[in-house]
Structures are given as C-alpha cells and as structure tokens.
C-alpha cells in the first residue's frame, strides 16, 4: 500500500461518473484506499457541482481550465499532511 498519494478524479467519465467512483473508493474495506485524498477535476464549477463532489466523498474540487497554482497548493497540502503522519 501507499502507492498513491492523491486521486485527480474526472467527474464525467463514460461508464461510472467520478462522484460514483469516489463513493465506491470511500466504501473500500482497506483504510489506505478509503483515505486517499480525491480531488474532482471538472469544468462543472457552480457551487452545487462543488458541493455534489464533496457530498460524494471528495476532498476538494479543481475546475477546468486548471490553475497550476491551485494544483501546486493541493500537492503541497497533501505532501505536508503525509509528512505529519509519518
């Protein structure tokens, strides 16, 4: 375990949308999998879209087009949290 530190989840996937995929991940029987940070990456940026992602178990939302500064902030936060846990 520990192979992944973050999931950047596309919300509009063809077979299972990203919100449903996040719900499935959060139901995992494995603590490591269940606790991986998940951030939505989508052009759906209205407040209700952001809230739907949070309600599905995602940790945050990054709207498209992607803002590199925001991605760097997320990565820095994930790294800092991981270092605190170790």
C-alpha positions in Angstrom: 0.0 0.0 0.0 1.0 3.6 -0.2 1.5 3.7 -4.0 -0.8 6.7 -4.5 -1.0 9.9 -2.6 -3.8 11.6 -4.5 -6.5 10.9 -7.0 -7.4 13.6 -9.5 -10.9 12.4 -10.5 -12.6 13.3 -13.8 -16.2 13.8 -12.9 -17.6 13.0 -16.4 -16.3 9.5 -17.2 -18.2 7.3 -19.6 -19.0 4.2 -17.6 -19.1 5.4 -14.0 -19.1 9.1 -13.2 -16.4 10.5 -10.8 -18.9 11.1 -8.0 -20.0 7.4 -8.0 -16.3 6.3 -8.3 -15.4 8.4 -5.3 -18.3 6.8 -3.3 -17.0 3.4 -4.2 -13.5 4.3 -3.1 -14.8 5.6 0.2 -16.6 2.3 0.8 -13.3 0.3 0.4 -12.5 -2.2 3.2 -8.9 -1.0 3.1 -8.1 2.0 5.2 -5.3 3.2 2.8 -7.7 3.2 -0.2 -10.6 4.7 1.7 -8.4 7.6 2.9 -6.6 8.6 -0.3 -7.4 12.3 -1.0 -9.7 12.7 -4.0 -10.0 16.0 -5.9 -12.5 16.5 -8.7 -11.2 17.9 -12.0 -14.1 19.2 -14.0 -15.5 22.1 -15.9 -18.6 21.9 -13.7 -17.7 24.8 -11.4 -21.0 26.0 -10.0 -21.4 25.9 -6.2 -23.8 23.0 -6.4 -21.3 21.0 -8.6 -18.6 21.6 -6.0 -21.0 20.5 -3.2 -22.0 17.4 -5.1 -18.3 16.3 -5.3 -17.8 17.0 -1.6 -21.0 15.1 -0.7 -19.7 12.1 -2.8 -16.7 12.0 -0.5 -14.1 14.0 -2.5 -11.7 16.2 -0.6 -11.8 19.1 -3.0 -12.6 20.5 -6.4 -10.3 21.9 -9.2 -12.2 23.5 -12.0 -11.1 23.4 -15.6 -9.2 25.1 -17.2 -6.7 24.0 -14.5 -5.0 26.7 -12.5 -1.4 25.5 -12.0 -1.1 27.5 -8.7 -4.1 25.7 -7.3 -2.8 22.3 -8.3 0.6 23.2 -6.6 -1.3 24.3 -3.4 -3.2 21.0 -3.3 0.0 19.0 -3.9 1.8 21.0 -1.2 -1.1 20.3 1.3 -1.1 16.6 0.5 2.7 16.4 1.0 2.6 18.4 4.3 -0.2 16.1 5.6 1.7 13.0 4.6 4.9 14.2 6.3 2.9 15.0 9.5 1.5 11.4 9.5 5.0 9.9 9.2 
